[in-house]
Every structure is written in structure tokens, then in C-alpha cells.
């Protein structure tokens, strides 16, 4: 395979992406939402017809899980980094981040 064929193979995915346009992605993140709290998973307690329509006409990810607290997921979503790289290793601890000496407020004088 020559260099020109290799270059063509490397550029092909990018050319096809331009033809199809940008994908429409809706990312729903909710606190304390169980897998069976939406009606497309079989719940009859809370009807969610709009979410059901989006799910049935799109992609349903059934085997994706997050950590037990929302802090790691939020931090990863806002920064684009894995939670472990943001110091979110031990989410099961009861340390809520407040130092034992309390919170100190620093005042700065703006000239």
C-alpha cells in the first residue's frame, strides 16, 4: 500500500463526517434517577412520553453506570476529564470536603 492510499484511508472518515453533518445529541443528567424511573424501562408510576419518544427513536445505553455520588459525574462532565484525575477516588467516604477548622473566608481589597 503506497503512501497516497494510506493518506486516503486516514482522511476518509473526516470526509464522510462532513457529508453527514453534525450529530444531534441530547444528554440527560438527573440526580437520584433510577433505571426504572422512566416509563420506557417499564415504570408505570411516572409517565415520561417525551423521554420515551427520544429513547425509542435514538440509542438506549443499558450497560453504562456512574459512581454512587453525583459529584464525580458532574466534575467529569464539566471538565472532560476522568473523575479519578480530579481527585474523585473515594466517593464512599463521609468527608464532605469541609476542613476540621471550618471554612475560612479571605477578603481581598480591590484597588
C-alpha positions in Angstrom: 0.0 0.0 0.0 1.5 3.3 -1.1 1.6 6.5 1.0 -1.2 8.1 -1.1 -3.5 5.1 -0.4 -2.7 5.3 3.3 -3.4 9.0 3.4 -6.7 8.5 1.6 -7.7 5.8 4.2 -6.8 8.2 7.0 -8.8 11.1 5.5 -11.9 9.1 4.6 -13.6 9.2 8.0 -13.3 13.0 8.1 -14.7 13.4 4.6 -17.7 11.3 5.4 -18.3 13.2 8.6 -18.7 16.4 6.6 -21.2 14.8 4.3 -23.5 13.7 7.2 -23.3 16.9 9.2 -23.1 17.2 12.9 -25.0 14.6 15.1 -27.8 15.7 17.3 -27.0 14.6 20.8 -29.2 15.1 23.9 -27.5 14.2 27.1 -29.9 14.0 30.1 -28.3 14.0 33.6 -30.5 13.8 36.6 -29.9 13.4 40.3 -31.3 10.3 42.0 -32.9 8.9 38.9 -33.1 5.1 39.0 -33.1 2.9 35.9 -36.8 2.1 36.4 -37.9 5.7 37.0 -38.7 6.4 33.3 -41.6 4.7 31.6 -39.6 3.3 28.6 -37.9 0.9 31.1 -41.3 -0.3 32.4 -42.2 2.1 35.1 -45.9 2.9 35.4 -45.6 5.4 38.2 -44.3 8.4 36.3 -45.2 8.7 32.6 -42.4 10.2 30.6 -43.7 10.2 27.0 -41.2 12.7 25.6 -38.2 10.9 27.0 -39.8 7.6 25.7 -40.0 9.0 22.2 -36.4 10.2 22.3 -35.3 6.8 23.6 -37.2 4.7 21.1 -36.1 6.9 18.2 -32.4 7.0 19.3 -29.9 4.9 21.2 -30.6 3.4 24.6 -27.4 2.7 26.6 -28.3 -0.1 29.0 -24.9 -1.0 30.4 -23.5 2.3 31.5 -23.1 3.2 35.1 -21.9 6.1 37.1 -20.5 6.4 40.6 -22.7 6.4 43.7 -22.5 10.2 44.1 -23.2 12.8 41.5 -20.0 14.9 42.2 -17.7 12.7 40.1 -20.1 12.7 37.2 -20.7 16.4 37.3 -16.9 17.2 37.6 -16.2 14.9 34.6 -18.9 16.4 32.5 -17.8 20.0 33.2 -14.1 19.4 32.7 -13.9 16.5 30.2 -11.6 14.6 32.5 -12.0 11.2 34.2 -13.1 11.6 37.9 -10.0 9.8 39.1 -7.9 12.6 37.6 -10.0 15.1 39.5 -9.4 13.6 43.0 -12.7 11.7 43.0 -11.4 8.3 44.1 -13.1 7.7 47.4 -16.7 8.8 46.9 -17.9 6.5 49.6 -16.2 8.4 52.4 -18.1 10.7 54.8 -15.6 13.6 54.3 -17.7 16.3 52.8 -14.8 18.5 52.0 -15.1 20.9 54.9 -11.8 21.2 56.8 -11.9 20.4 60.5 -11.0 24.0 61.4 -14.0 25.3 59.4 -14.2 27.4 56.3 -12.1 30.5 56.1 -13.2 33.5 54.1 -10.5 35.5 52.6 -11.2 39.2 51.9 -9.3 40.9 49.2 -9.1 44.7 48.7 -9.5 45.7 45.1 -7.8 49.0 44.2 
